[in-house]
Amino acid sequence: MRNVILASLMLIPFIGMSIGHADAPIQGTMQAFIVEIQDDKESLKAATDVEPDQLVEYQLTYVNKGASNINGLSVVGPVPEGTSYVSDTANADVAASLLVSIDGGKTFESEPVVRTETKSSGEVVEKIIPPAEYTHIKWNAESAIKSDGGTQFYTYRVRVK
């Protein structure tokens, strides 16, 4: 499990964003923290090894090192294999729309993710896909990331299976 979490951390700065400018001077980092709860207080410690049922918080930070504001920042974070996304934990420090993927990041859609199923009786029913089946989380920032050090911050949590 440790290798899956750490491998995901190494990939994020490369796959974690797409913007309208191919040469945009955005720098992205991702950190993982184990969430510890003691006496109803949360604390975070750097994740090096993880155990089943632990809660891990991912923190993604993007900094604009350029001289111009940049619009259209999209940030993608994976839900590593062996973990499941914890519902309602995706946050951003800027206004951003939240989308999720259940197909390995090929497509994204708003929550709740709904699929139709045809039962053996022929009845068509809607099935809500649980957040535990999400494979990626994506934010589309609604405001520009400011020039000369402007920063945007995104977080989400997963539970280790």
N, C-alpha and C positions, 0 to 999 in steps of 0.2 A: 504494500500500500504506500509506503513512504516514497518509493520511486515514482509512482503515478503522480502524487501530489507535487513532488519536486520537479518532475519533468514538465508538468503543466506550468509551473512558475517560470521555467526557463523559456517556454514558448510564447507567453503572453506579450512581452514587449514587441514581438514580431508579428503576431496575428491579431493583436488586440485592438487594432484601430484601422479604420479606413476613412480617408478624407478626400475632399475634392481636388487637392493639390498633390501631385505625385512627389514633389520635392519639398513638401511642407516640413518645417523644422520642429516637429513634435517629438518629444521624448517621453516614452511610457515606461513605467515600472509597475511591478506587481509584487506584493508581499503577502505571505500567508501567516496567520496567527491562530493559535489554539485559544478558544474562548473558555476561560475558567470562571465558574460561578461559585462564590463562597459568601455566605451570609447575605444572599440576595444582591451581591455586587459583582459586576463583571470586570474581569481584567483580561488582557491579551498578552500572550507570550509567543515569541517567534516559534513557528512550527518547523521542527526538524524531523521528528518522528511523530506519527499519529497512531492512535489506537481506535479500534471499533467503538462507535457511538460518540466519539469526540466531535465537537462542533468546531469548524474551521472558518475563519473570516478571511476573505480575500479583499485586499485593498489595492485598487488600481489608481495610479496617479499619472496624469498627463500634463506636461509643461510645454508651453510654446516658447521656444528660444528665439523665434524670429521677430522681425520688426513690424509684422502685420497681423491683425486679428485674423483668425481662421474660423470660418463657419463650416457646419456640416460634420462635426466630429461624431463618429460612431465607434463605440467601445464594445468589444465582445470579450466575455469571460467564459471559459469552459467550465462545465461541471465534470470534474475528473471521474474516470471510471473508478468504481468502488466507493463513490460518494453519491449523495442525493441532495438536490437543492432544497433549502429550507424556505418554505413559503413566506412571502412578504418581507424578505430580508434584503432585497436589492434596493440600494439607495444611491443618490447622486447629490452633490452639493450645488448643482445647477438644475434648472428645469430641463427635463429630458423624458422622452417617451421610452417606455420599457417594452421590449419584445423578448420572446423566448423561442427556443428551438427544441424540437423533440426528435430531430433527424440528423444529429451530428453537426448542426450548423449550416445545413444546406438551405433551409428556409426558416424564416422567423415570423411570428405572429403575436398579436396581443393576447393577454390573458382574459378570461379563461380559454384554454385550448380545448376546442370541442370537435369531436368526430361523430359521424353518424354510423350506426351499426344496424344491420338487418338481422333480426333474430330468426331462428329456424321457423318460427310461426309466420314470418313475413313482416312482422311489425318493425318499423324503423324507429330507432330510439337514438337520442343524443347522449354521448358519453363524454364527460369532462375528464381530460387527461390530467392526472395529479402532478403537482410540481415535482414530485420525486422522480418523474420520468423526463424532466427537462435535461437537455445535454449542453445547452449554452444559454447565456443571458446576454442581452444586447441593449444598450442605451443609444438613442439618437439625441444628441444634445440640441436643445432649442436655442441656445445662445452661443455666441462666438467664444472661442478661447482667446483671451486677450493677448496682445503682443508682449514681447519683452518680459517673459516670466509668468504670464498668466497660467493659472493652474486649474484643472478640473479633477475631482476626486470621486471615485465610485467604489461601492462595497457590496458584497453579498456573502451569504453563508451557505455552507454545505455541511452535511453530517456524514461522517465516515461510517460505511456499512461494516 
